[in-house]
Amino acid sequence: MTEHSRAVADVQELYRQGTDVRPHSFDEASARAYFRDYVGFVSGEAPAGGRALDVGCGSGWTSLLLHEAGLDTVGVDLTADAFEVAARDRLTFVAGNAMSLPFPDSTFDVVSGYQMLEHVPDPAQALSEFARVLRPGGVVCVVGPNLVSPFVCARSLVLYVPKNRPLSTILFRNESMPRHPSGNTAPEVIASIVRNTVRLARKLASPEATFTMRTPDTKPPFHSDNDACYLCNPVDLARYFGRRGYNITRVTKPGRTKVAGLFAGGTWFAARKPSGPTP
């Protein structure tokens, strides 16, 4: 087993068993505020009253809020131990893996995931499963970070790297530092700006999705995508679903231009499955 495979396996096991990599518990008011944009985004793209699958739902708050938005919702996550929200009429929770969803073909009108795709060791397989369980004419929605944005790296260099840190840790890594995809020291972040500029240019030039993977950091505490396996970004999603005949309805957060979405810190993506057979 390679170092990457071992690290991915370790993180997946931690997702199943531990609390270190799960979001902190929310009180109701905090959950409603935190997930408001995601729920509004998905419910705005989904058919009214449709059946929704919320993949990687974690504690279940996103599933509850989608249910309250009028969708018949199923939340799925690696372990049932994560669920904090109680099931009820038109809201159920199921333990399952995004890369092998435990549902028949063409089951849902909308399949969505919030901040989960970057933690999947095979994003192409997960997206294939999204597409498989989605009904013809249904919508897939993915919200997450944009981990190939050079602008995000530049912002990190200006705002976060120097914050409350001695000069030695701005310039040099020590073993206690988490390994963020954009880097933690100034030299690492500068190198990431260059790498991400090249990555983004190559992705835009390629007609196919080019999923860029990384070895996740398996040392707690986990935050800010240190444990990410995949450099999530909107270009990959547009290429993947566009090649399969989907109508791309959103590549940025509402209110942003398409160009801004390439450089923004978040991925906000939606696409509608064709009514006929897909390639």
For each residue, the residues with C-beta under 8 A, 3 or more apart:
1: 5 6 9
2: 5 6
3: 6 7 215
4: 7 8 213 215
5: 1 2 8 9
6: 1 2 3 9 10
7: 3 4 10 11 215 216 217 218
8: 4 5 11 12 121 215 216 229
9: 1 5 6 12 13
10: 6 7 13 14 218
11: 7 8 14 15 21 119 216 218 227 229
12: 8 9 15 16 78 121
13: 9 10 16 17
14: 10 11 17 18 20 21 218 227
15: 11 12 18 21 22 78 79 119
16: 12 13 78 79
17: 13 14 79
18: 14 15 21 22
19: 22
20: 14 220 221 222
21: 11 14 15 18 220 222 227
22: 15 18 19 58 59 82
23: 26 58 59
24:
25: 59 84
26: 23 30 31 34 59 61
27: 30 31
28: 31 32
29: 32 33
30: 26 27 33 34
31: 26 27 28 34 35 61 65
32: 28 29 35 36 65
33: 29 30 36
34: 26 30 31 61
35: 31 32 38 39 61 62 65 114
36: 32 33 39 40
37: 40 41 253
38: 35 41 42 62 114 143
39: 35 36 42 43 62 65 66 69
40: 36 37 43 44 69
41: 37 38 44 45 141 143 250 253 254 268 270
42: 38 39 45 46 52 66 69 110 112 141 143
43: 39 40 46 66 69 70 71
44: 40 41 254
45: 41 42 110 139 141 249 250 270
46: 42 43 50 52 71 109 110 139 141
47: 50 109 110 138 139
48: 70
49: 70 71 72
50: 46 47 71 72 108 109 110 138
51: 71 72 73 74 107 108 109 110
52: 42 46 66 71 72 73 74 108 109 110 111 112
53: 73 74 76 101 103 107 108 110 111 112 133
54: 57 62 63 66 73 74 75 76 112 113 114
55: 76 98 101 111 112 113 116 126 130
56: 76 77 98 113 114 115 116 117 119
57: 54 60 62 63 75 76 77 83 93 114
58: 22 23 61 62 77 82
59: 22 23 25 26 82 83 84 85
60: 57 63 64 75 77 82 83 84 85 93
61: 26 31 34 35 58 64 65 84 85
62: 35 38 39 54 57 58 65 66 75 114
63: 54 57 60 66 67 73 74 75 85 91 93
64: 60 61 67 68 73 85 91
65: 31 32 35 39 61 62 68 69
66: 39 42 43 52 54 62 63 69 71 73 112
67: 63 64 71 72 73 88 90 91
68: 64 65
69: 39 40 42 43 65 66
70: 43 48 49
71: 43 46 49 50 51 52 66 67 110
72: 49 50 51 52 67 90 91
73: 51 52 53 54 63 64 66 67 90 91 92
74: 51 52 53 54 63 91 92 93 94 103 108
75: 54 57 60 62 63 83 85 91 92 93 94
76: 53 54 55 56 57 93 94 95 96 98 101 102
77: 56 57 58 60 80 82 83 93 95 96
78: 12 15 16 82 95 96 97
79: 15 16 17 82 95
80: 77 83 93 95
81:
82: 22 58 59 60 77 78 79
83: 57 59 60 75 77 80 93
84: 25 59 60 61
85: 59 60 61 63 64 75 91 93
86:
87: 91 92 93
88: 67 91
89:
90: 67 72 73
91: 63 64 67 72 73 74 75 85 87 88
92: 73 74 75 87
93: 57 60 63 74 75 76 77 80 83 85 87
94: 74 75 76 102
95: 76 77 78 79 80
96: 76 77 78 100 101 102 103
97: 78 100 101
98: 55 56 76 101 113 116 117 120 126 129
99: 120 121 122 125 126 129
100: 96 97 129
101: 53 55 76 96 97 98 129 130 132 133
102: 76 94 96
103: 53 74 96 107 108 133
104: 107 133
105: 132 133
106: 133 134 135 136
107: 51 53 103 104 133 135
108: 50 51 52 53 74 103 111 133 134 135 138
109: 46 47 50 51 52 134 135 137 138 139
110: 42 45 46 47 50 51 52 53 71 134 138 139 140 141
111: 52 53 55 108 130 133 134 138 139 140 141
112: 42 52 53 54 55 66 140 141 142 143
113: 54 55 56 98 116 117 130 141 142 143 144
114: 35 38 54 56 57 62 143 144
115: 56 118 143 144 145
116: 55 56 98 113 119 120 144
117: 56 98 113 120 123 126 127 142 144 230 232
118: 115 144 145 147 225 228 229 230 231 232
119: 11 15 56 116 216 227 228 229 230
120: 98 99 116 117 123 125 126 229 230
121: 8 12 99 213 229 230
122: 99 125 126
123: 117 120 126 127 211 230 232 236
124: 127 128 209 211 240
125: 99 120 122 128 129
126: 55 98 99 117 120 122 123 129 130
127: 117 123 124 130 131 140 237 240 241
128: 124 125 131 132
129: 98 99 100 101 125 126 132 133
130: 55 101 111 113 126 127 133 134 140
131: 127 128 134 140 241 244 273 278
132: 101 105 128 129
133: 53 101 103 104 105 106 107 108 111 129 130
134: 106 108 109 110 111 130 131 138 139 140 273
135: 106 107 108 109 138 273
136: 106 273 274 275 276
137: 109 272 273 274 275
138: 47 50 108 109 110 111 134 135 272 273
139: 45 46 47 109 110 111 134 249 270 271 272 273
140: 110 111 112 127 130 131 134 241 246 270 271 273
141: 41 42 45 46 110 111 112 113 250 269 270
142: 112 113 117 232 237 267 269 270
143: 38 41 42 112 113 114 115 266 267 268 269
144: 113 114 115 116 117 118 232 266 267
145: 115 118 152 225 228 232 265 266 267
146: 149 152 232 233 234 261 262 263 264 265 266 267
147: 118 152 181 182 225 228 230 231 232 233
148: 196 199 200 203 212 231 233 235
149: 146 152 153 196 200 233 262 263 264 265
150: 153 154 192 193 196 197 200 263
151: 154 155 263 264 265
152: 145 146 147 149 155 156 182 263 264 265
153: 149 150 156 157 182 183 189 192 193 196
154: 150 151 157 158 193
155: 151 152 158 159 160 265
156: 152 153 159 160 161 182 183 189
157: 153 154 160 161 186 189 190 193
158: 154 155 161 162
159: 155 156 163
160: 155 156 157 163
161: 156 157 158 165 170 184 185 186 189
162: 158 165 170 186
163: 159 160
164:
165: 161 162 169 170
166: 169 170
167: 170 171
168: 171 172
169: 165 166 172 173 174 177 185
170: 161 162 165 166 167 185 186
171: 167 168 185 186 187
172: 168 169 185
173: 169 177 184 185 188
174: 169 177
175:
176:
177: 169 173 174 184 185
178: 184 217 219 221 222 223 224 226
179: 184 217 226
180: 183 184 217 224 225 226
181: 147 192 214 225 226 228 231
182: 147 152 153 156 188 189 192 196
183: 153 156 180 187 188 189 191 192
184: 161 173 177 178 179 180 188 189
185: 161 169 170 171 172 173 177 188 189
186: 157 161 162 170 171 189 190
187: 171 183 190 191
188: 173 182 183 184 185 191 192
189: 153 156 157 161 182 183 184 185 186 192 193
190: 157 186 187 193 194
191: 183 187 188 194 195
192: 150 153 181 182 183 188 189 195 196
193: 150 153 154 157 189 190 196 197
194: 190 191 197 198
195: 191 192 198 199
196: 148 149 150 153 182 192 193 199 200
197: 150 193 194 200 201
198: 194 195 201 202
199: 148 195 196 202 203 212 231
200: 148 149 150 196 197 203 204 233 235 262
201: 197 198 204 205
202: 198 199 205 206 210
203: 148 199 200 206 210 233 235 236 239
204: 200 201 235 262
205: 201 202
206: 202 203 209 210 239
207: 239 243
208: 239 243
209: 124 206 235 236 237 239 240 243
210: 202 203 206 236 239
211: 123 124 230 236
212: 148 199 230 231
213: 4 121 229 230 231
214: 181 228 229 230 231
215: 3 4 7 8
216: 7 8 11 119 226 227 228 229
217: 7 178 179 180 222 226 227
218: 7 10 11 14 227
219: 178
220: 20 21
221: 20 178
222: 20 21 178 217 226 227
223: 178 226
224: 178 180
225: 118 145 147 180 181 228
226: 178 179 180 181 216 217 222 223
227: 11 14 21 119 216 217 218 222
228: 118 119 145 147 181 214 216 225 231 232
229: 8 11 118 119 120 121 213 214 216
230: 117 118 119 120 121 123 147 211 212 213 214
231: 118 147 148 181 199 212 213 214 228
232: 117 118 123 142 144 145 146 147 228 236 267
233: 146 147 148 149 200 203 236 237 267
234: 146 237 238 251 252 261 262 267 268 269
235: 148 200 203 204 209 238 239 262
236: 123 203 209 210 211 232 233 239 240
237: 127 142 209 233 234 240 241 251 267 269 271
238: 234 235 241 242 248 251 269 271
239: 203 206 207 208 209 210 235 236 242 243
240: 124 127 209 236 237 243 244
241: 127 131 140 237 238 244 246 248 271
242: 238 239 245 246 248 271
243: 207 208 209 239 240 279
244: 131 240 241 278 279
245: 242 274 278 279
246: 140 241 242 271 272 273 274 278
247: 271 272 274
248: 238 241 242 251 269 270 271
249: 45 139 270 271 272
250: 41 45 141 254 268 269 270 271
251: 234 237 238 248 258 261 268 269
252: 234 256 257 258 260 261 264 268
253: 37 41 256 261 264 266 268
254: 41 44 250 268
255:
256: 252 253 260 261 264 268
257: 252 260 261
258: 251 252 261 262
259: 262 263
260: 252 256 257 263 264
261: 146 234 251 252 253 256 257 258 264 268
262: 146 149 200 204 234 235 258 259
263: 146 149 150 151 152 259 260
264: 146 149 151 152 252 253 256 260 261
265: 145 146 149 151 152 155
266: 143 144 145 146 253
267: 142 143 144 145 146 232 233 234 237
268: 41 143 234 250 251 252 253 254 256 261
269: 141 142 143 234 237 238 248 250 251
270: 41 45 139 140 141 142 248 249 250
271: 139 140 237 238 241 242 246 247 248 249 250
272: 137 138 139 246 247 249
273: 131 134 135 136 137 138 139 140 246 278
274: 136 137 245 246 247 277 278
275: 136 137
276: 136
277: 274
278: 131 244 245 246 273 274
279: 243 244 245
